[in-house]
Amino acid sequence: MAMRKNLLPSFAREPRPLNLSALSILVIDDQPFFRVLLTEVLRTLGVGTVTVATDGEDGYAAFHDIRPDIVVTDWMMPKLNGIELTRRIRGLSDEALQKVPVILVTAKSERSQIESARSAGIDEFILKPISAKGICDRLREVVEKPRAFVTFDAYTGPCRRRRVD
């Protein structure tokens, strides 16, 4: 499949120091245990505002209402899974919302699954079982070392190449 030249400029995401108290994070998970666990870990880490949604559809509606700094979503959910949710976010015409970092929580770790998620526009992964360190590390990546945001015919999302500092 031939790719047309990038018609839109590559949008920079500005790195900033990790200040968790200033962050607004939307947690989307259909499993009550993981919703509570993620919420408590984020609050323990000092995240300023944590909002929860019980599935992808509710999460997508909440996303528009609260305009979070970061979305942390489960992959496997009824109604709208984390991959489709990310595709919807990346397809928005509002550039500020379109570029919100999405961190996917999943037990799926096969290369083909990770590539599929990356192709949907996922920024980072948290593999289950989750840990406070793993969550903090992923937050640090999207806040302190954000990837450039790119738009092509078939892809809108963070550049899939890791920056080397």
Secondary structure, DSSP 8 states (H G I E B T S, - for coil): -------S--B--------GGG-EEEEE-S-HHHHHHHHHHHHHTT-SEEEEESSHHHHHHHHHHH--SEEEEESS-SSS-HHHHHHHHHT-S-HHHHT--EEEEES---HHHHHHHHHHT--EEEESS--HHHHHHHHHHHHHS---EEE-SS-EEE-SS----
